[in-house]
Amino acid sequence: MTDLSRYHDLMSDLFAVAKEEDPERFRLTEAQVAFFHEHGYLAGVRLLNEPQIEHLRNELREFFEPNHSGQDYWHEYHSNESTDPNQVLFHALGAWRLRPGFHDLLWNPAFTEPAKQLLDGPVRFWHDQLFCKPPQHGGVVAWHQDYSYWTRTQPMQHLTCWIGLDDATVDNGCLRYIPGSHLWDLLPITGLAGDMDAIEEVLTNEQWQQMQAPVLIELKAGECAFHHPLMVHGSTENRSAQPRRATVLNVVKDGVCSFANEPLLKGIPTIPVGQPLDGQFFPRLSK
């Protein structure tokens, strides 16, 4: 199949109606933008309607097949290889290259307009992610800051958008944020799997006390949460009887540069240090 990263605009009708609407309809209020800058996150913004959610769920199910088309285009692909689609523990990067729905999601104005406001300028794609936690399963993502894994790009002008493809609840392992932690310095990496308390070893006493009051981000399917690259966040296991599926869009402000003389993502050409993200794999999503 064709690598869809070659196409830098909508390829289907999934978001065509939204693209034709007045972009002002999707803009955040001044109060929402102020909340984001004060607390480091903004939750409950609706990005998807029911047909769009179901379309993306159907595309996601195809990725669970062992020989699905386009599998050579993944930057990362991790799965427990369950034969039951409801029991797949799954994390992957690069879905936009494989299927038109996940591709077109990048150009959904319900996403690009708020992202442009929160980054205060034109938005460029960094990479996407998929997360699936099966029912009654682990799937813990320990406390971390996203930028600790992204220091190969500078300056730090990044934004994460976590989008629920199912309702996200306390029982199924919704996101947890530490409000105000986006004002902390960059912390050493303590790992993503298993131990939610591993981060304690790199925190001050005051920071650890702040960790005792997380905000639990329950969302309806189709809603999203935006967060700052230094926001400390994580999620616990899925204790419910239903899967918890989500897609994540990570973007940067146009002008962010490579800070690594090696590929920024697996399987793509190197961008020399000091050169801005650009080209096939890092399209600009807004003006």
Helices and strands as residue ranges (DSSP letters): G 4-6, H 16-20, G 23-26, H 30-39, E 41-46, H 50-62, G 71-73, E 76-79, G 85-87, E 90-93, G 95-97, H 100-104, G 105-107, H 109-119, E 123-133, E 141-144, G 146-149, E 153-154, E 158-164, E 175-177, G 181-183, G 198-202, H 205-210, E 215-217, E 223-227, E 233-235, E 244-253, E 257-258
